[in-house]
Amino acid sequence: MEIKFQSVKEAADAWVEATLQEKRAEAVKEAAKSVLMAYFDEHPGEAQYDGRIALTSVTQVRLDNEKVKRELGAELFRFQRSISYRSLALITK
């Protein structure tokens, strides 16, 4: 899908609208998620709902940053790096 804009104003208007739609969609998803998770808690044998939503399980390994800092102490800086990036933010009035 390729989208082209005729002007910076048109692009800005589209970006603001899309950002607001994303925020609303995230709020809707979070509200619906709690209801769906309650359903799956009440029906432990179920792995999907309505053929459209599947309950998944993910295990992640995370570093305990405080323990790492204590263990490495002054050597920590050798393993750190900075990442710079630019992004856009919606200014709310």
N, C-alpha and C positions, 0 to 999 in steps of 0.2 A: 504494500500500500504506500503509494507516494503522495505526499501532500505538499503543495506549493502555496506560498503566500505572495500576494501582490505588494505588500508593504510591511514595514516593521510593525505598524500599529495593528494590522490584521494578525500578524504572528503573535504579538503581545496579547491581544484579546483572546486568541485561541488558547494560548498557554495558560492564562489566568482561568479561563473556563474549564480547561482540562484539569488543572490543579484543584479547583473547587470540586469538580466531579469525583476526582480521586479521593479527596478527603471525605466526601459523603459516602462513597463506596466503601472505604475502610471502616467508617462508623457502622454502616449497615452490616458488613461482614463480621465485625466484632460482636454486635448484638445478636446476630444469627448464630454465631459460633457457640455462644454460651448455651443457647437452646438446643443446638445439635449435639453438643458434648453431653448435655444432660440426658438426651435421648440415648446416646450410646452407653452412658453409665447405667441407665435403667435396662438396657437390652445388651448385656455383655456378649452375647453370642453373635450379634450383628456386626458386620464389617462394612456395610454400606446402607445408604438410605435412598430410596426412590430410584435406584439405578444411576444416580447422578453424583452422589457424594460418597466418598470412601473414607473410612477412618484409617489413618496411617499412623505408624509409630516410628520415630526416628531417635536414635541414640547418638549424641554428640560428645566428643571429648573436648573438654575446655581446660585451659591452663588456669591454675589458681594463681592469679597475678601477685597476690601478697606473698605467697610462699616462694614464688620465683624471685621476687625482689629481695626477700630475706636471704635466700640461698646464694644468689649471685652478688649481692651487695654492690660494691664499687665496680664490679665487672659488668654490671647490667648494661652500661652505655655501649659496650662492644656489640650487643645483640639488638640494639634499637635502631630504627630508621624512621625517617620522616616521610610522609606521603602528602604532597600538596595537590589540591584539585580545586577547580572552580565549579560553582553551581548557582542555580537561581533560587531565590526565596520569594514567596508571596508576601507583600507588605499589606498587613490588614490595618484598616483605619478605624 
